[in-house]
């Protein structure tokens, strides 16, 4: 049984979707690959206290790593990419090629990018931390402006934590 809620964030409204109490979606306004709203289930804030609290702490610069129960639906390859994304440290970036190498398939950088684009839980599974081989911003389901803002935010907050 799915449920959803909408919370405010510095990056616009975020729609959180849960299935049987586990977070299975975090969608931004105008996000590419955003499922139709009728698939989000009934509006109910109840299962989202922990997710909303962790997101609030993240946006306040107080949380680096999310510890939420996630239920991510995708192909085995997509799930392996999403797991690899969760290993990118806060405030750092990796290239699509580096992720492909870490997955044992150095020629799969394009497939890694496509899998990242289908990430159903942006921000929490930090696909915004992946950049092009030349350091440029490439592809982000929430838009390149949001990607740049998230990277700038994390770099700034990470610097504060080291002082």
ZADREN-493931 format. One line per 3 residues: for each residue y, x, z of N, C-alpha, C. Coordinates in nm, 3 decimals. Layout:
BEGIN
Y:X:Z:Y:X:Z:Y:X:Z | ...
END
This chain:
BEGIN
-0.118:0.084:0.000:0.000:0.000:0.000:0.124:0.089:0.000 | 0.212:0.067:-0.096:0.333:0.148:-0.107:0.452:0.078:-0.043 | 0.542:0.163:0.009:0.667:0.117:0.066:0.774:0.217:0.024
0.900:0.173:0.029:1.008:0.266:-0.005:1.132:0.237:0.077 | 1.220:0.335:0.077:1.351:0.321:0.136:1.446:0.409:0.056 | 1.574:0.391:0.077:1.676:0.474:0.012:1.762:0.534:0.122
1.780:0.667:0.116:1.865:0.735:0.214:1.978:0.807:0.140 | 2.086:0.830:0.210:2.198:0.905:0.154:2.172:1.054:0.169 | 2.226:1.131:0.076:2.218:1.277:0.084:2.341:1.335:0.018
2.367:1.463:0.037:2.480:1.527:-0.031:2.462:1.529:-0.184 | 2.344:1.495:-0.232:2.313:1.499:-0.375:2.295:1.359:-0.432 | 2.343:1.260:-0.359:2.333:1.122:-0.401:2.218:1.053:-0.330
2.202:0.923:-0.356:2.094:0.848:-0.292:1.957:0.905:-0.328 | 1.867:0.908:-0.231:1.730:0.952:-0.253:1.638:0.835:-0.220 | 1.550:0.803:-0.313:1.451:0.699:-0.289:1.323:0.767:-0.243
1.279:0.732:-0.122:1.155:0.785:-0.066:1.047:0.679:-0.082 | 0.930:0.721:-0.127:0.818:0.630:-0.146:0.699:0.684:-0.066 | 0.633:0.594:0.006:0.515:0.631:0.084:0.398:0.542:0.043
0.281:0.600:0.053:0.158:0.524:0.032:0.069:0.546:0.154 | 0.038:0.437:0.221:-0.043:0.443:0.343:0.013:0.544:0.443 | 0.146:0.547:0.455:0.211:0.633:0.552:0.241:0.775:0.510
0.189:0.819:0.394:0.213:0.956:0.346:0.317:0.952:0.235 | 0.411:1.044:0.239:0.515:1.052:0.137:0.453:1.088:0.002 | 0.481:1.007:-0.099:0.427:1.034:-0.233:0.537:1.041:-0.338
0.662:1.016:-0.299:0.771:1.024:-0.394:0.905:1.046:-0.328 | 0.988:1.127:-0.392:1.127:1.144:-0.355:1.201:1.152:-0.488 | 1.280:1.050:-0.516:1.343:1.039:-0.647:1.494:1.030:-0.634
1.562:1.104:-0.722:1.707:1.104:-0.728:1.754:1.002:-0.831 | 1.878:0.963:-0.821:1.937:0.875:-0.921:1.934:0.945:-1.056 | 1.900:0.873:-1.160:1.895:0.925:-1.298:1.796:1.041:-1.315
1.696:1.048:-1.233:1.598:1.156:-1.243:1.505:1.133:-1.362 | 1.481:1.240:-1.434:1.383:1.235:-1.542:1.245:1.209:-1.481 | 1.163:1.134:-1.545:1.027:1.100:-1.500:1.027:1.015:-1.372
1.136:0.948:-1.346:1.140:0.857:-1.231:1.059:0.732:-1.266 | 0.961:0.698:-1.182:0.881:0.579:-1.211:0.966:0.452:-1.202 | 0.920:0.344:-1.261:0.992:0.217:-1.248:0.997:0.172:-1.102
1.109:0.116:-1.062:1.127:0.077:-0.922:1.024:-0.024:-0.874 | 0.971:-0.105:-0.963:0.872:-0.204:-0.920:0.742:-0.138:-0.872 | 0.725:-0.008:-0.899:0.605:0.063:-0.851:0.625:0.122:-0.712
0.745:0.109:-0.655:0.776:0.170:-0.525:0.729:0.087:-0.406 | 0.687:-0.034:-0.427:0.643:-0.119:-0.317:0.760:-0.183:-0.245 | 0.730:-0.249:-0.135:0.829:-0.323:-0.058:0.927:-0.227:0.010
1.047:-0.274:0.028:1.146:-0.194:0.100:1.117:-0.205:0.250 | 1.098:-0.090:0.313:1.064:-0.085:0.455:1.097:0.054:0.505 | 1.186:0.065:0.602:1.228:0.195:0.655:1.126:0.257:0.751
1.034:0.178:0.800:0.943:0.219:0.908:0.870:0.351:0.884 | 0.804:0.373:0.769:0.724:0.496:0.757:0.806:0.621:0.725 | 0.937:0.613:0.726:1.017:0.724:0.676:1.099:0.798:0.781
1.078:0.769:0.907:1.157:0.835:1.011:1.145:0.987:1.005 | 1.022:1.038:0.997:1.000:1.182:0.996:1.059:1.246:0.870 | 1.035:1.186:0.755:1.087:1.241:0.629:1.239:1.240:0.630
1.299:1.129:0.671:1.445:1.121:0.676:1.502:1.223:0.774 | 1.437:1.240:0.887:1.483:1.338:0.986:1.474:1.480:0.936 | 1.364:1.514:0.869:1.350:1.650:0.815:1.450:1.674:0.701
1.471:1.575:0.617:1.571:1.590:0.510:1.711:1.607:0.568 | 1.742:1.531:0.671:1.873:1.544:0.737:1.889:1.686:0.794 | 1.786:1.737:0.858:1.792:1.873:0.914:1.805:1.977:0.802
1.735:1.956:0.690:1.745:2.047:0.575:1.889:2.048:0.523 | 1.947:1.930:0.502:2.083:1.922:0.448:2.186:1.976:0.547 | 2.154:1.978:0.675:2.244:2.035:0.776:2.226:2.187:0.786
2.132:2.243:0.709:2.107:2.387:0.713:2.023:2.430:0.832 | 1.952:2.336:0.894:1.874:2.365:1.014:1.724:2.374:0.989 | 1.677:2.340:0.869:1.534:2.337:0.839:1.508:2.410:0.708
1.414:2.503:0.712:1.377:2.578:0.591:1.248:2.528:0.528 | 1.154:2.483:0.610:1.022:2.444:0.562:0.988:2.303:0.609 | 0.953:2.219:0.513:0.913:2.083:0.544:0.768:2.080:0.590
0.739:1.994:0.687:0.604:1.980:0.740:0.563:1.833:0.736 | 0.574:1.773:0.620:0.545:1.632:0.605:0.406:1.610:0.545 | 0.346:1.499:0.579:0.219:1.458:0.520:0.250:1.406:0.380
0.202:1.475:0.278:0.229:1.438:0.140:0.102:1.389:0.071 | 0.118:1.294:-0.018:0.009:1.246:-0.102:0.059:1.256:-0.246 | 0.030:1.369:-0.310:0.080:1.395:-0.444:-0.027:1.366:-0.546
0.006:1.283:-0.642:-0.089:1.244:-0.746:-0.054:1.319:-0.874 | -0.150:1.393:-0.926:-0.131:1.466:-1.050:-0.261:1.531:-1.092 | -0.256:1.601:-1.203:-0.374:1.673:-1.249:-0.401:1.790:-1.155
-0.522:1.846:-1.159:-0.549:1.965:-1.076:-0.450:2.078:-1.105 | -0.413:2.099:-1.231:-0.317:2.204:-1.263:-0.181:2.173:-1.203 | -0.133:2.049:-1.217:-0.004:2.012:-1.159:-0.005:2.034:-1.008
-0.111:1.991:-0.943:-0.117:2.009:-0.797:-0.117:2.157:-0.758 | -0.182:2.241:-0.839:-0.181:2.385:-0.808:-0.040:2.442:-0.826 | 0.032:2.396:-0.926:0.171:2.440:-0.945:0.256:2.393:-0.828
0.242:2.268:-0.789:0.322:2.216:-0.678:0.293:2.290:-0.549 | 0.169:2.328:-0.528:0.134:2.406:-0.410:0.201:2.544:-0.418 | 0.203:2.603:-0.535:0.267:2.733:-0.553:0.417:2.723:-0.529
0.477:2.613:-0.572:0.620:2.591:-0.550:0.652:2.590:-0.400 | 0.564:2.532:-0.321:0.587:2.524:-0.176:0.584:2.662:-0.112 | 0.531:2.761:-0.180:0.524:2.898:-0.125:0.649:2.981:-0.156
0.738:2.928:-0.239:0.862:3.003:-0.268:0.952:2.992:-0.145 | 0.988:3.105:-0.085:1.069:3.100:0.037:1.207:3.036:0.014 | 1.254:2.972:0.116:1.386:2.912:0.119:1.490:3.016:0.076
1.581:2.977:-0.013:1.689:3.066:-0.055:1.649:3.166:-0.161 | 1.524:3.164:-0.206:1.477:3.256:-0.310:1.439:3.179:-0.435 | 1.422:3.252:-0.543:1.380:3.190:-0.669:1.263:3.269:-0.728
1.192:3.204:-0.818:1.086:3.266:-0.899:1.105:3.218:-1.041 | 1.053:3.293:-1.134:1.057:3.248:-1.273:0.928:3.170:-1.304 | 0.933:3.095:-1.413:0.814:3.022:-1.455:0.700:3.121:-1.485
0.735:3.235:-1.543:0.635:3.337:-1.573:0.572:3.395:-1.448 | 0.653:3.419:-1.346:0.599:3.471:-1.220:0.502:3.370:-1.158 | 0.537:3.243:-1.163:0.446:3.142:-1.109:0.317:3.136:-1.189
0.328:3.145:-1.321:0.207:3.144:-1.404:0.117:3.262:-1.369 | 0.177:3.379:-1.349:0.097:3.496:-1.309:0.031:3.473:-1.174 | 0.106:3.420:-1.078:0.051:3.394:-0.945:-0.066:3.295:-0.952
-0.063:3.208:-1.052:-0.171:3.111:-1.072:-0.287:3.170:-1.152 | -0.273:3.296:-1.194:-0.380:3.362:-1.267:-0.382:3.334:-1.416 | -0.273:3.280:-1.469:-0.266:3.249:-1.611:-0.127:3.287:-1.664
-0.105:3.417:-1.692:0.028:3.464:-1.726:0.088:3.405:-1.853 | 0.010:3.340:-1.935:0.064:3.280:-2.058:0.100:3.132:-2.038 | 0.090:3.083:-1.917:0.109:2.940:-1.891:0.249:2.905:-1.840
0.349:2.987:-1.866:0.482:2.959:-1.810:0.537:2.824:-1.858 | 0.512:2.789:-1.982:0.559:2.660:-2.033:0.488:2.545:-1.961 | 0.357:2.557:-1.940:0.281:2.454:-1.868:0.328:2.443:-1.723
0.363:2.557:-1.663:0.417:2.556:-1.527:0.547:2.477:-1.524 | 0.631:2.498:-1.624:0.757:2.423:-1.631:0.735:2.274:-1.647 | 0.640:2.238:-1.731:0.610:2.096:-1.749:0.555:2.033:-1.621
0.469:2.106:-1.551:0.415:2.055:-1.425:0.526:2.041:-1.320 | 0.616:2.140:-1.316:0.729:2.131:-1.224:0.815:2.011:-1.253 | 0.833:1.979:-1.381:0.912:1.864:-1.420:0.853:1.732:-1.376
0.722:1.730:-1.350:0.653:1.609:-1.305:0.637:1.605:-1.152 | 0.697:1.700:-1.083:0.691:1.704:-0.937:0.743:1.572:-0.880 | 0.661:1.498:-0.807:0.705:1.369:-0.756:0.787:1.375:-0.627
0.800:1.494:-0.569:0.868:1.505:-0.439:0.966:1.622:-0.444 | 1.066:1.610:-0.533:1.167:1.714:-0.544:1.231:1.743:-0.409 | 1.291:1.857:-0.397:1.354:1.912:-0.276:1.246:1.955:-0.177
1.157:1.865:-0.138:1.051:1.898:-0.042:0.951:1.994:-0.106 | 0.911:1.965:-0.228:0.834:2.061:-0.310:0.941:2.121:-0.400 | 0.989:2.242:-0.369:1.116:2.293:-0.422:1.112:2.347:-0.565
1.096:2.257:-0.661:1.096:2.300:-0.801:1.235:2.349:-0.843 | 1.339:2.319:-0.765:1.472:2.371:-0.796:1.479:2.523:-0.780 | 1.381:2.584:-0.717:1.380:2.729:-0.694:1.320:2.807:-0.812
1.291:2.740:-0.921:1.232:2.806:-1.037:1.338:2.818:-1.147 | 1.350:2.940:-1.200:1.452:2.969:-1.301:1.388:3.032:-1.424 | 1.467:3.045:-1.528:1.419:3.107:-1.651:1.400:3.257:-1.635
1.328:3.317:-1.728:1.297:3.461:-1.724:1.423:3.548:-1.720 | 1.531:3.501:-1.782:1.655:3.578:-1.785:1.749:3.543:-1.670 | 1.699:3.464:-1.574:1.780:3.426:-1.459:1.861:3.300:-1.478
1.850:3.238:-1.594:1.928:3.118:-1.622:1.863:2.994:-1.560 | 1.945:2.894:-1.540:1.892:2.766:-1.494:1.831:2.696:-1.613 | 1.711:2.650:-1.596:1.644:2.575:-1.702:1.577:2.456:-1.639
1.583:2.345:-1.705:1.514:2.223:-1.666:1.512:2.192:-1.518 | 1.548:2.070:-1.486:1.533:2.017:-1.351:1.544:1.867:-1.364 | 1.443:1.797:-1.313:1.439:1.652:-1.326:1.561:1.582:-1.270
1.624:1.642:-1.170:1.743:1.583:-1.109:1.872:1.626:-1.175 | 1.863:1.709:-1.280:1.982:1.757:-1.350:2.019:1.899:-1.308 | 2.070:1.975:-1.403:2.104:2.115:-1.376:2.216:2.130:-1.273
2.309:2.034:-1.269:2.416:2.042:-1.169:2.358:2.035:-1.027 | 2.265:1.942:-1.006:2.201:1.933:-0.874:2.121:2.059:-0.843 | 2.051:2.111:-0.944:1.972:2.233:-0.923:2.063:2.347:-0.878
2.175:2.365:-0.945:2.269:2.472:-0.908:2.322:2.450:-0.767 | 2.357:2.326:-0.736:2.409:2.296:-0.602:2.305:2.321:-0.493 | 2.178:2.285:-0.519:2.072:2.311:-0.421:2.051:2.461:-0.401
2.050:2.536:-0.511:2.033:2.682:-0.499:2.150:2.745:-0.425 | 2.272:2.704:-0.458:2.390:2.757:-0.389:2.385:2.722:-0.241 | 2.347:2.599:-0.210:2.336:2.556:-0.070:2.237:2.643:0.004
2.117:2.660:-0.051:2.014:2.738:0.018:2.056:2.884:0.034 | 2.116:2.940:-0.067:2.160:3.080:-0.056:2.266:3.095:0.052 | 2.359:3.001:0.057:2.463:3.005:0.159:2.408:2.984:0.298
2.320:2.887:0.315:2.262:2.860:0.446:2.173:2.975:0.489 | 2.099:3.035:0.393:2.012:3.148:0.427:2.096:3.266:0.474 | 2.213:3.287:0.415:2.300:3.396:0.459:2.349:3.372:0.601
2.383:3.248:0.633:2.428:3.217:0.769:2.319:3.246:0.872 | 2.194:3.219:0.838:2.085:3.240:0.933:2.056:3.387:0.958 | 2.100:3.476:0.868:2.074:3.617:0.888:2.187:3.686:0.965
2.297:3.619:0.987:2.409:3.680:1.060:2.384:3.683:1.208
END
